[in-house]
Amino acid sequence: MKTKTLELKKAKKDQLNEIMDVYLRSKKNLDDKGMLQWDEGYPNREYFKEQIGCGDLYCLYTDGEFSGAVTLNTRQSPEWGGIPWEYDGELVVHALFLDPLKQGKGLGTRFLEKCEEYAVDHGYRSIRLDAYARNEGANSLYVKLGYTYRGSVHFTSKPEGHQEYRCYEKAL
């Protein structure tokens, strides 16, 4: 059955448990596939609570049901400093996750399109994000949607062999 409605709404404090439940299911799904892109330090309950507090966490709803979340702001990791970005006026996508129970139906594409709509509606001219290098699904999705690979960074806080993240950018 095809999803009819898709909405991106600001997260609220009373949603924290639901957000954590779906995030932990998403993290376990990635871990089970050997993709150790998230750990106990990031993202975690405190991270999501902080992002709700500053108004940067958004929830994706499909046909009225919570399906995932994303942080949208202008903060960039210090590791990105050496990346040859091409565009200014950027919105940065962080910690995007989609419920594994709802994956495989084109929602990842539509989720990113909602982020792009948000960016345009709020006056941003480009989007930047990074993806764990071993997450082939995410990397191929970004390329398919017109994001340009700008270079890789290494997060030394991640386990050995799981530190490379690919940086992408798209003009809007």
C-alpha positions in Angstrom: 0.0 0.0 0.0 1.4 3.4 -1.0 1.8 6.1 1.5 -0.6 8.9 0.9 0.5 11.7 3.1 3.9 12.7 4.3 4.5 15.5 6.9 7.6 16.9 8.5 6.8 18.4 11.9 8.8 19.9 14.7 9.4 17.3 17.5 7.9 17.8 20.9 9.2 16.8 24.3 6.4 14.3 24.9 7.6 12.4 21.8 11.0 11.5 23.2 10.2 7.9 24.1 8.6 7.2 20.7 11.6 8.8 18.9 14.0 6.7 21.0 12.1 3.5 20.3 12.2 4.0 16.5 15.8 5.2 16.6 17.0 2.2 18.7 15.2 -0.1 16.2 17.0 1.7 13.3 20.4 1.5 15.1 19.9 -2.2 15.8 19.0 -2.8 12.1 22.3 -1.0 11.1 24.4 -2.8 13.7 23.0 -6.2 12.6 24.2 -5.4 9.1 27.7 -4.5 10.4 27.2 -0.8 9.9 28.5 0.7 13.2 27.7 4.3 12.2 26.0 5.2 15.5 27.2 4.6 19.0 26.2 5.3 22.6 27.7 8.8 22.3 25.9 10.0 19.1 23.0 10.2 18.7 21.6 9.3 22.1 18.6 10.3 24.3 20.4 13.5 25.5 21.2 14.5 21.9 17.5 14.1 20.9 16.3 15.9 24.0 18.7 18.8 23.3 17.6 19.0 19.6 14.0 19.1 20.6 14.8 21.9 23.1 16.5 24.0 20.5 13.8 23.3 17.9 16.0 21.5 15.4 14.5 18.0 15.6 11.8 17.1 13.1 9.6 14.1 12.9 8.4 12.4 9.7 4.8 11.2 9.7 3.5 8.9 7.0 -0.3 8.7 6.9 -0.3 10.2 10.4 2.1 7.6 11.9 5.6 8.5 13.3 8.1 7.1 10.8 11.5 8.7 11.5 13.3 11.9 12.5 16.0 14.3 11.4 17.9 17.2 12.9 18.0 20.2 10.6 20.3 23.2 11.4 23.4 25.0 10.2 25.9 23.4 12.6 28.8 21.5 10.9 31.2 19.0 12.4 34.7 20.5 12.8 36.0 17.5 10.7 34.1 19.0 7.7 36.6 22.0 7.7 38.8 20.5 5.0 35.9 19.6 2.6 35.9 21.7 -0.6 32.2 22.8 -0.4 30.9 24.7 -3.4 27.8 26.4 -2.2 26.9 28.8 0.7 23.6 29.2 2.4 23.4 25.7 3.6 21.1 23.6 5.7 22.8 20.7 7.4 21.1 17.3 7.8 22.1 15.3 10.9 21.1 11.9 12.4 18.4 11.1 9.8 16.7 7.8 10.5 13.7 6.0 9.1 11.9 3.2 10.9 13.2 -0.1 9.4 9.7 -1.5 9.5 8.8 1.2 6.9 11.9 1.0 4.7 11.9 -0.3 1.1 8.9 1.7 0.0 10.6 4.8 -1.3 10.2 6.7 2.0 13.9 7.5 2.2 13.6 9.5 -1.1 10.5 11.2 0.0 12.0 12.0 3.5 14.9 13.7 1.9 12.6 15.6 -0.5 10.7 16.9 2.5 14.0 18.1 4.0 14.8 19.9 0.7 11.3 21.5 0.7 11.9 22.7 4.3 15.3 24.1 3.2 13.8 26.0 0.3 10.8 27.3 2.3 13.3 28.6 4.9 15.6 30.4 2.4 18.5 28.0 2.3 20.3 27.6 -1.0 22.0 24.2 -0.4 22.0 21.1 1.7 25.0 19.4 3.2 25.2 16.0 4.9 27.4 13.1 5.5 26.9 9.3 5.3 28.7 6.4 6.8 31.0 5.1 4.0 29.8 1.5 4.4 26.1 2.4 4.3 25.8 1.7 0.5 22.0 2.3 0.6 22.3 5.9 1.9 25.3 6.8 -0.3 23.6 5.6 -3.5 20.3 7.3 -2.5 22.1 10.7 -2.1 23.8 10.3 -5.5 20.6 9.3 -7.1 18.9 12.4 -5.7 21.5 14.7 -7.1 23.9 15.2 -4.2 27.5 15.7 -5.1 30.3 13.8 -3.3 32.7 16.4 -1.9 35.2 14.3 0.1 35.5 12.1 3.1 36.2 12.7 6.8 37.2 10.5 9.6 35.6 10.5 13.0 38.1 9.2 15.4 35.4 8.7 18.1 34.0 5.8 16.0 35.4 2.2 16.2 38.5 1.4 14.1 37.4 0.5 10.6 34.1 2.4 11.0 35.4 6.0 10.9 35.0 7.1 7.3 32.0 9.3 6.4 31.3 10.6 2.9 30.3 14.3 2.6 27.7 15.4 0.1 26.2 18.7 -1.0 23.3 19.7 -3.2 22.3 23.1 -4.6 18.6 23.9 -4.2 
